[in-house]
Amino acid sequence: MKRILLITMLFTSLQKTMAQQNRWALANGNTIQWTVSDRLPHQDHIEMSGKFISAVIHYGVNADQSFFINRDIVWPMLRTIPNNTHASLIRSFNIDPVKMIVVNKKQIQAEKVTTISLNGTLVVKSTLNEHLELTRTIFPSTGLPVFCEQYQLLNKDEKPATVEIPLLNIKTATNAADGVEGSYDVMVQTKNAATIQLQPRQSYTFYLYFSAIKKGQDYSNTEVADELVKRNELLSLLNDNLVLETPDSVLNRAFAFAKIRAAESIYQTKGGPMHGPGGLSYYAAIWANDQAEYINPFFPYLGYDYGIESALNAYRHFARFMNADYRPIPSSIVAEGTDIWNGAGDRGDAAMIAYGASRFALSQGDKKMATELWPLIEWCLEYNKRKLNAAGVVASESDELEGRFPSGKANLNTSSLYYDALISAAYLGEALQKDKKQIAVYKSAAINLKRNINTYFAANVMGYDTYRYYEGNDKLRSWICTPLTVGIFDRKQGTIDALFSPQLWTDDGLASQAGDKTFWDRSTLYALRGLFAAGDTKRGLQYLQYYSNRRLLGEHVPYPVEAYPEGNQRHLSAESGLYCRIYTEGLFGIRPIDLNAFTITPQLPAEWNFMQLKHVHGYQNTFDIEARREGSQLRLKVSAATGIVFNKLVLNGSKQTIRF
């Protein structure tokens, strides 16, 4: 009783915090907007990416309501020395052409920001000298190594204004000894700089853009207006596919935003397209957790061809390192595929890869692609089998936190991922008509591993009947959530109570370890997915609403983040994929079981009458899923272009099979 009271008090406090925290509000056109009034100064940062560029934009409003901006721009394919994980050319720019504008022979004296909006671009509206309205639109090029800014001036006075717009053409050369390909040219340029007579109600647009090139390249005549069209086309593509519709508009919008960050951060390297986390550190490289495990299984449902291509490319790179001696596969392949990083030893990477590759292959539903990935999946499963300890769980040198927190000689996360991979591999093997004995071995191994997980890791930790993360662990850990996401519910009540207890839950989600202030969103996102998968929709919805409001509309927006204090809550991209998987695999309970089939276990919260996903991709189809309350049951409907695939009254939380 005391524990229930503590949890109730905790959530009541969080609800009050949520009501007070929102700085931003939903606006029209898949946008969020901050209407600037009080609570100044305020600054924030957001990452935005294209195929050849990424930028972390530090922006905000000063105490006098003037605008602040600083850009950390990354060129991932301009490699520096030493050519390691972090060897992307990065330069910072705090230049603001607005401060150089002259109006009627006078320098701009006062800029007052009125609104800032986000919708995949950063749009800032302000007034200059009271009578000029300025709209900045800030965004990365989708296909060029160029970062773009559009400035539109509107004269709202009844008199004409003489406006002098500065001409900038700044070029610097980096030290040739620091570049893999020698010196790189970094340029800052304006376009449409001029002295103009701006008539009443007349507008004028000029541009600022940043580029960096190696020998033989030239982007000095970039048409920023065309690049904005291309950026908006990408945003429309992402917005129109895998559309979430629920009675909660904040959740719908948070899902739509997460799709952007999840999909935009793919870099066209010489080693093929590589989805990269970002954060001014991780580009032109792939990881067994961020890419193979977190984001790649999501791309089939989004139907984003470039994302699917990057996923297949990632698994191909990992497959290069299969070996007859079963030495560990690298944790990361870096420098456009030319080098590796394995600094934390075996983190359970083979389990991560087998888990992600098998789910990806099933969900994509492409037999040729699945056949290509099968040897990698087989190898990773055999590797894990050889790493089983005397208790029958998987041994590894660390986990995905790479030694930041202790993980013992065998951790819960790795064994849970291996368990799910065995189940997926059995499904995939059947779809590919592989040897029945081998499939039976996988099924049997999964049954044994589940028993061993529940035997070896089961423990009462800090008063909760849950899991110890490793042998000797006596503090609650956030990654005790993983079993819930792979269908191991034997200790679900104690685990859920522990995860959402005052010992682990903080204002920013789960602490990595009870008593520590460090948090990583990835475990929070896994926990929220597991909460719904386990059928606790009441707590699931409460905590999902709280988290989504904080990330989308709070003080640091609009995406899920990596961690704090490490990285200062960087917008690493795979976390946004994990956010979307709360819905696809948690609320809707989608689980691939064949190249043309999945099970679905809808978990409609009591507060809702419906939920639906539109334009879902996967299994070589595009389809819609709708769960709508009819009396004490749900009307579950799945429809594709060819017609209705499934249309039945079912119990909420019951598993159904959808086959195309």
C-alpha positions in Angstrom: 0.0 0.0 0.0 2.8 2.4 0.9 4.5 1.7 -2.5 1.3 2.4 -4.4 0.9 5.6 -2.5 4.5 6.7 -3.3 4.0 5.9 -7.0 0.6 7.8 -7.1 2.3 10.8 -5.4 5.1 10.7 -7.9 2.8 10.8 -10.8 0.6 13.6 -9.4 3.8 15.7 -9.0 4.8 14.9 -12.6 1.3 16.0 -13.8 1.7 19.3 -12.1 5.2 19.7 -13.6 3.8 18.9 -17.1 1.1 21.5 -16.8 3.7 24.2 -15.9 6.6 23.2 -18.2 5.3 23.8 -21.8 7.0 26.8 -23.5 5.9 25.7 -26.9 2.4 25.0 -28.3 1.0 23.0 -31.2 0.4 25.2 -34.3 -1.1 24.6 -37.8 0.8 22.7 -40.4 2.5 20.0 -38.4 4.3 22.8 -36.5 5.1 23.7 -32.9 5.5 27.4 -32.0 6.9 29.5 -29.2 5.2 32.8 -28.9 7.8 35.0 -27.2 6.6 37.0 -24.2 8.1 36.3 -20.8 10.5 33.8 -19.2 13.5 35.4 -21.0 16.3 34.9 -21.8 15.9 31.4 -23.1 18.2 29.3 -25.4 18.0 25.9 -26.9 19.7 23.7 -29.5 18.4 21.4 -32.3 20.2 19.2 -34.8 19.1 19.1 -38.5 20.7 16.9 -41.1 21.0 16.2 -44.8 22.9 13.6 -46.9 26.2 15.6 -46.8 25.8 18.0 -43.8 24.5 18.3 -40.3 24.2 21.2 -38.0 23.5 21.8 -34.3 21.8 25.2 -34.1 22.0 27.0 -30.8 19.3 29.6 -30.9 17.2 31.7 -28.5 15.9 35.0 -27.4 17.9 37.4 -25.2 16.5 39.4 -22.3 15.8 42.3 -24.6 13.9 40.0 -27.0 16.7 40.1 -29.6 17.6 36.9 -31.4 20.6 34.7 -30.7 22.1 32.1 -33.1 25.2 30.1 -33.3 25.7 27.2 -35.7 28.0 24.2 -35.3 28.1 22.8 -38.8 29.4 19.3 -39.6 30.6 18.0 -43.0 30.9 14.2 -42.4 32.5 13.4 -45.7 35.3 16.0 -45.2 37.4 13.7 -43.1 40.1 15.0 -40.7 43.2 13.4 -39.2 43.2 11.1 -37.3 40.4 9.6 -39.4 38.5 8.0 -36.5 34.9 8.1 -35.2 34.9 11.8 -34.6 36.9 12.9 -37.7 34.3 15.1 -39.4 35.1 18.7 -40.3 33.2 20.9 -37.9 33.2 24.7 -37.8 31.2 27.2 -35.7 29.5 30.3 -37.0 27.8 33.0 -35.0 27.5 35.5 -37.9 24.2 37.3 -38.1 23.6 39.3 -41.3 20.6 41.0 -39.8 22.9 43.0 -37.5 24.6 44.4 -40.7 21.4 45.6 -42.3 21.0 49.4 -42.7 17.6 50.9 -43.0 17.2 54.5 -44.0 20.9 55.1 -43.3 20.7 53.7 -39.8 22.0 50.4 -38.5 19.3 48.0 -37.2 18.9 49.2 -33.6 16.4 46.7 -32.3 15.1 43.3 -33.2 12.2 41.9 -31.3 11.5 38.2 -31.8 7.7 37.5 -31.9 7.5 33.8 -32.6 9.8 30.8 -33.3 8.4 27.8 -35.1 9.7 24.3 -35.8 8.5 21.9 -38.5 11.6 20.3 -39.8 12.9 23.9 -40.5 13.5 26.6 -37.9 11.4 29.7 -38.6 12.0 32.9 -36.7 9.7 35.9 -37.0 10.7 39.3 -35.6 10.3 43.0 -36.2 13.2 45.4 -37.1 13.0 49.1 -36.2 9.2 48.6 -35.6 8.2 48.7 -39.3 10.1 45.9 -40.9 9.0 42.3 -40.4 11.6 39.6 -40.8 11.1 35.9 -41.3 14.2 33.7 -41.1 13.9 30.1 -42.4 16.9 27.9 -41.4 17.5 24.4 -42.7 20.0 22.0 -44.2 20.2 21.1 -47.8 18.9 17.6 -48.4 21.5 16.7 -51.0 24.3 19.2 -50.9 27.0 20.0 -48.3 25.3 23.3 -47.8 23.5 24.8 -44.8 20.9 27.3 -45.8 19.1 30.4 -44.4 16.4 32.4 -46.1 15.6 35.9 -44.9 12.4 37.6 -46.0 11.9 41.3 -45.2 8.4 42.9 -45.3 7.8 46.6 -45.1 4.8 47.2 -42.9 5.2 51.0 -42.8 3.2 53.4 -45.0 6.4 54.8 -46.3 9.1 53.3 -48.5 12.3 52.3 -46.8 15.8 52.2 -48.2 17.4 48.9 -47.1 21.1 48.0 -47.5 21.6 44.2 -47.3 25.2 43.2 -46.8 27.2 41.2 -49.3 29.2 38.5 -47.7 31.7 36.3 -49.5 34.0 34.8 -46.8 36.4 32.0 -47.7 38.9 30.3 -45.4 41.1 27.2 -46.1 41.7 24.6 -43.5 45.2 23.3 -42.7 46.1 20.8 -45.3 47.9 18.7 -42.8 44.6 18.2 -40.8 42.6 16.8 -43.7 42.5 13.3 -45.1 42.2 14.9 -48.6 44.3 18.0 -47.8 42.9 21.5 -47.3 39.2 22.1 -47.4 37.6 25.5 -48.3 34.9 26.8 -46.0 32.7 29.5 -47.3 30.0 31.9 -46.0 28.1 33.7 -48.7 25.0 35.8 -49.2 22.8 35.9 -52.3 20.6 38.9 -53.4 22.6 41.4 -51.4 21.6 44.8 -52.6 20.5 48.3 -51.7 16.8 48.4 -52.4 13.8 50.7 -52.1 11.3 48.6 -50.2 7.8 50.0 -50.9 4.9 49.7 -48.4 3.7 46.1 -48.1 6.5 45.0 -50.4 8.8 42.1 -49.5 12.3 41.2 -50.4 14.2 37.9 -49.9 17.9 37.3 -49.5 19.9 34.3 -48.5 22.9 33.2 -46.4 24.5 29.9 -46.9 27.5 27.9 -45.5 29.5 25.3 -47.5 32.7 23.4 -47.3 34.4 21.7 -50.2 37.3 19.7 -51.3 39.2 20.2 -54.5 37.0 20.1 -57.6 33.8 21.0 -55.9 31.8 24.3 -56.1 28.6 25.2 -54.4 29.0 29.0 -54.7 25.8 29.4 -56.8 23.5 27.3 -54.6 19.8 28.2 -55.1 18.6 28.3 -51.5 15.0 28.7 -52.6 15.3 25.4 -54.5 16.9 23.7 -51.5 14.0 24.8 -49.4 11.6 23.2 -51.8 13.5 19.9 -51.6 13.6 20.0 -47.8 9.9 20.5 -47.7 9.3 17.7 -50.2 11.3 15.4 -47.9 9.2 16.6 -44.9 6.0 16.0 -46.8 7.1 12.5 -47.7 7.8 11.6 -44.1 4.7 13.3 -42.9 2.5 11.4 -45.3 3.8 7.9 -44.4 3.2 6.0 -41.2 0.7 8.6 -39.8 -0.4 8.2 -36.2 -3.9 9.3 -35.3 -5.2 9.2 -31.7 -7.3 11.5 -29.6 -4.1 13.0 -28.2 -2.8 15.7 -30.6 0.5 16.1 -28.7 1.3 12.4 -29.1 0.4 12.6 -32.8 2.6 15.6 -33.3 5.5 14.1 -31.3 5.3 11.0 -33.4 5.4 13.1 -36.6 8.4 15.0 -35.4 10.3 11.9 -34.4 9.9 10.5 -37.9 11.9 13.6 -39.2 14.8 13.2 -36.9 14.9 9.4 -37.3 15.0 9.6 -41.1 17.0 12.8 -41.9 20.3 11.7 -40.3 21.6 9.5 -43.1 24.9 10.4 -44.8 25.9 9.4 -48.3 29.4 8.1 -47.6 31.9 6.4 -49.9 30.9 3.2 -48.0 27.2 3.7 -49.0 24.4 5.4 -47.0 25.1 5.4 -43.3 22.5 6.4 -40.7 24.4 8.3 -38.0 23.5 9.3 -34.5 24.9 12.9 -34.9 25.5 15.1 -31.8 28.7 16.7 -33.3 30.4 13.3 -32.7 29.0 10.4 -34.6 28.8 10.6 -38.4 29.7 8.5 -41.5 29.7 5.5 -39.2 27.3 2.8 -37.8 26.8 1.1 -34.5 25.4 -2.2 -33.5 23.0 -0.6 -31.0 21.9 2.7 -32.6 21.6 1.5 -36.1 21.4 -2.4 -36.1 19.2 -2.6 -33.1 17.3 0.7 -32.6 16.5 2.3 -35.9 16.8 -0.3 -38.7 13.8 -2.4 -37.6 11.7 0.8 -37.8 12.5 1.8 -41.4 10.3 -0.9 -43.2 7.2 0.6 -41.5 8.1 4.1 -42.5 8.6 3.0 -46.1 11.5 5.4 -46.5 13.6 3.9 -49.3 16.8 5.7 -48.4 16.4 4.6 -44.8 15.8 1.0 -45.9 18.9 1.2 -48.1 20.9 2.5 -45.2 19.7 -0.4 -43.0 20.7 -3.0 -45.5 24.0 -1.3 -46.0 24.7 -1.3 -42.3 24.1 -5.0 -42.0 26.3 -5.6 -45.1 29.1 -3.8 -43.3 28.8 -5.8 -40.2 28.7 -9.0 -42.2 32.2 -8.2 -43.5 33.5 -9.1 -40.1 32.0 -12.6 -39.7 34.9 -15.0 -39.1 35.4 -18.7 -38.7 36.9 -18.3 -35.2 33.9 -16.4 -33.9 35.9 -13.4 -32.7 33.6 -10.4 -31.8 32.0 -8.3 -34.5 33.1 -4.6 -34.1 30.8 -2.4 -32.1 31.1 0.3 -34.7 32.3 0.7 -38.3 33.6 4.2 -38.8 35.2 6.6 -41.2 32.9 5.9 -44.1 33.4 2.2 -43.6 37.2 2.2 -43.7 37.9 1.5 -40.0 36.3 0.1 -36.9 35.9 1.0 -33.2 35.8 -1.7 -30.6 36.9 0.2 -27.5 34.4 -1.3 -25.1 35.1 -4.9 -26.1 32.2 -7.2 -26.8 29.1 -5.2 -25.7 26.7 -7.9 -26.8 26.9 -6.5 -30.3 26.1 -9.9 -32.0 22.9 -10.0 -30.0 22.0 -6.5 -31.1 22.7 -7.3 -34.8 20.8 -10.6 -34.8 17.9 -8.9 -33.1 17.7 -6.0 -35.5 18.6 -7.8 -38.7 16.0 -10.6 -38.2 13.2 -8.1 -37.4 14.2 -5.9 -40.3 14.2 -8.8 -42.7 10.8 -10.0 -41.7 9.2 -6.6 -41.7 10.6 -5.6 -45.0 9.2 -8.8 -46.5 11.7 -8.9 -49.4 12.8 -12.6 -49.8 16.0 -11.7 -51.7 17.0 -9.2 -49.0 16.2 -11.7 -46.2 18.2 -14.4 -48.0 21.2 -12.1 -48.1 20.9 -11.3 -44.4 20.4 -14.9 -43.2 24.1 -15.8 -43.0 24.8 -12.8 -40.8 21.9 -13.7 -38.5 23.1 -17.3 -38.3 26.6 -16.2 -37.5 25.5 -13.8 -34.7 23.2 -16.5 -33.2 26.0 -19.0 -33.2 28.3 -16.4 -31.6 25.9 -15.9 -28.8 25.4 -19.6 -28.3 29.2 -19.9 -27.8 29.1 -17.1 -25.2 26.5 -18.8 -23.0 27.9 -19.2 -19.4 27.3 -22.1 -17.0 23.9 -20.6 -16.1 22.9 -20.5 -19.8 22.8 -16.7 -20.3 25.1 -14.7 -22.6 28.4 -13.4 -21.3 29.9 -10.1 -22.6 32.5 -7.7 -21.6 30.2 -4.7 -21.3 26.8 -3.5 -22.6 25.6 -0.6 -24.8 26.5 1.9 -22.0 30.2 0.8 -22.6 31.3 0.7 -19.0 29.7 4.0 -17.9 27.8 1.8 -15.4 28.8 -1.7 -14.3 27.3 -4.6 -16.3 29.1 -7.6 -14.8 30.1 -10.6 -16.8 26.6 -11.3 -18.2 23.9 -8.6 -18.4 20.1 -8.8 -18.8 19.9 -6.7 -21.9 22.2 -8.9 -24.0 20.4 -12.1 -23.1 17.0 -10.5 -23.7 18.0 -9.4 -27.2 19.4 -12.8 -28.0 16.1 -14.4 -26.9 14.1 -12.2 -29.3 16.6 -12.8 -32.1 16.1 -16.6 -31.7 12.4 -16.2 -32.0 12.7 -13.9 -35.1 15.2 -16.2 -36.7 12.9 -19.2 -36.3 10.2 -17.2 -38.1 12.6 -16.1 -40.8 14.0 -19.6 -41.3 10.5 -20.9 -41.8 9.8 -18.2 -44.3 13.0 -19.0 -46.2 12.3 -22.7 -46.0 15.6 -23.4 -44.1 16.5 -26.7 -42.4 13.7 -27.7 -40.0 16.2 -29.1 -37.5 18.0 -25.7 -37.4 14.7 -23.9 -36.8 13.8 -26.4 -34.1 17.1 -25.7 -32.4 16.4 -21.9 -32.4 13.0 -22.5 -30.9 14.3 -24.8 -28.2 17.2 -22.4 -27.4 14.7 -19.6 -27.0 12.6 -21.6 -24.5 15.7 -22.5 -22.5 17.1 -19.0 -22.6 13.8 -17.5 -21.3 13.9 -20.0 -18.4 17.5 -19.1 -17.7 16.9 -15.4 -17.8 14.1 -15.8 -15.2 16.3 -18.0 -13.1 19.7 -16.1 -13.3 18.5 -12.5 -13.3 15.3 -12.8 -11.2 15.8 -11.0 -7.9 14.3 -8.7 -5.3 16.1 -5.4 -5.8 15.5 -2.5 -3.4 12.1 -4.1 -2.5 10.9 -4.9 -6.0 10.4 -8.4 -7.4 12.1 -7.7 -10.7 15.6 -8.4 -12.2 19.1 -7.8 -11.1 20.9 -6.4 -14.2 24.0 -8.6 -13.5 25.2 -11.0 -10.9 25.9 -9.0 -7.7 23.8 -6.0 -8.8 21.9 -4.5 -5.8 20.6 -1.3 -7.3 17.7 -0.8 -9.7 18.8 -0.3 -13.3 16.8 1.2 -16.1 17.6 -1.6 -18.6 15.5 -4.1 -16.5 12.8 -2.9 -19.0 14.2 -5.0 -21.9 12.4 -8.3 -21.1 9.0 -6.5 -21.4 9.9 -5.4 -25.0 10.6 -9.0 -26.1 7.6 -10.7 -24.6 9.0 -11.9 -21.3 6.3 -10.9 -18.8 6.9 -13.4 -15.9 8.0 -10.6 -13.6 6.2 -7.7 -15.3 4.4 -6.3 -12.2 7.5 -5.9 -10.1 9.5 -4.7 -13.0 6.9 -2.0 -14.0 6.6 -0.9 -10.4 10.4 -0.6 -10.1 10.8 1.3 -13.4 8.2 3.9 -12.5 9.1 4.2 -8.9 10.7 7.2 -7.1 13.9 5.2 -7.1 14.3 5.3 -10.9 11.8 7.8 -12.4 13.0 11.4 -12.7 11.6 14.5 -14.3 13.5 13.5 -17.5 12.5 9.8 -17.5 14.5 6.9 -16.1 17.7 7.3 -14.3 20.3 4.9 -15.5 20.7 3.6 -12.0 18.8 4.3 -8.8 20.4 7.1 -6.9 22.2 8.6 -9.9 21.2 11.7 -11.9 22.4 10.4 -15.2 19.6 9.6 -17.7 19.6 8.1 -21.2 16.4 8.4 -23.2 16.9 5.1 -24.9 16.1 3.1 -21.8 13.1 5.3 -21.1 11.8 4.7 -24.6 12.3 1.0 -24.3 10.5 1.1 -20.9 7.5 2.9 -22.3 7.3 0.4 -25.2 7.5 -2.4 -22.7 4.8 -0.9 -20.5 2.3 -0.9 -23.3 3.4 -4.3 -24.5 2.7 -5.7 -21.0 -0.8 -4.2 -21.1 -0.4 -1.5 -18.5 -2.1 1.1 -20.7 -3.1 3.4 -17.8 0.4 4.0 -16.5 1.7 3.7 -20.1 -0.4 6.6 -21.3 0.2 8.8 -18.3 4.0 8.5 -18.6 4.0 8.7 -22.4 2.0 11.9 -22.2 4.3 13.4 -19.6 7.4 12.4 -21.6 6.1 13.6 -24.9 5.0 17.0 -23.6 8.4 17.5 -22.0 10.3 16.6 -25.2 8.0 18.2 -27.7 6.7 21.3 -25.9 9.0 21.9 -23.0 12.3 23.7 -22.6 14.4 21.5 -24.9 12.5 20.5 -28.0 11.3 18.9 -30.2 12.9 15.4 -30.3 13.9 12.6 -27.9 17.5 13.1 -26.7 20.5 11.0 -25.9 21.6 11.6 -22.4 22.4 14.0 -19.6 24.9 15.2 -18.3 26.8 13.5 -21.1 26.2 15.2 -24.4 23.9 17.9 -22.9 20.8 16.2 -24.3 21.9 15.9 -27.9 19.3 15.1 -30.5 20.8 11.7 -31.5 18.6 10.4 -34.2 18.1 6.7 -33.4 16.3 7.7 -30.2 13.5 9.2 -32.4 13.1 5.8 -34.0 12.8 4.2 -30.6 10.1 6.8 -29.8 8.1 5.7 -32.9 8.5 2.1 -31.9 6.6 2.8 -28.6 3.5 3.0 -30.9 4.2 0.4 -33.6 5.4 -2.3 -31.2 3.9 -1.1 -27.9 0.4 0.4 -28.4 -0.3 -1.6 -31.6 1.9 -4.6 -30.6 3.1 -5.3 -34.1 5.5 -8.3 -34.2 6.7 -9.7 -37.6 6.3 -13.5 -38.0 6.7 -14.0 -41.7 7.7 -12.1 -44.8 4.0 -11.4 -45.4 2.6 -11.6 -41.9 2.7 -10.1 -38.4 0.8 -10.5 -35.2 -0.8 -7.4 -33.7 -1.8 -6.9 -30.1 -3.7 -3.6 -29.8 -3.5 -2.0 -26.3 -6.1 0.8 -26.6 -6.0 3.0 -23.4 -9.3 3.2 -21.6 -9.3 7.0 -22.1 -9.4 6.5 -25.9 -12.1 5.4 -28.3 -9.8 4.8 -31.2 -6.2 4.8 -32.5 -4.9 4.2 -36.0 -1.8 4.1 -38.1 -2.2 5.1 -41.7 0.0 4.4 -44.7 2.0 1.8 -42.9 4.6 0.1 -45.0 6.1 -3.4 -44.7 5.7 -6.9 -45.8 5.7 -5.6 -49.4 2.5 -3.8 -48.8 1.1 -0.4 -47.8 -1.8 -0.6 -45.3 -3.9 1.1 -42.6 -4.6 -0.2 -39.1 -7.5 1.0 -37.1 -8.6 -0.1 -33.6 -11.9 1.4 -32.5 -13.9 0.7 -29.4 -17.3 -1.0 -29.9 -18.9 -1.8 -26.5 -16.5 -3.9 -24.5 -14.5 -5.0 -27.6 -12.4 -3.4 -30.3 -13.2 -3.3 -34.0 -9.8 -4.1 -35.5 -9.5 -3.3 -39.1 -6.5 -3.7 -41.4 -7.0 -2.5 -45.0 -4.6 -2.4 -48.0 -4.9 -1.2 -51.5 -6.3 -4.6 -52.5 -9.1 -4.4 -50.0 -9.9 -5.3 -46.4 -7.3 -7.7 -44.9 -8.8 -8.1 -41.4 -12.0 -6.8 -39.9 -13.2 -8.4 -36.7 -14.4 -7.6 -33.2 -11.6 -8.6 -30.8 -10.7 -8.2 -27.1 -8.4 -5.3 -26.2 -5.0 -6.8 -25.6 -5.6 -10.0 -27.6 -3.2 -11.2 -30.2 -4.3 -11.4 -33.8 -2.5 -12.6 -37.0 -2.5 -10.4 -40.1 -1.4 -12.1 -43.3 -1.2 -10.5 -46.8 
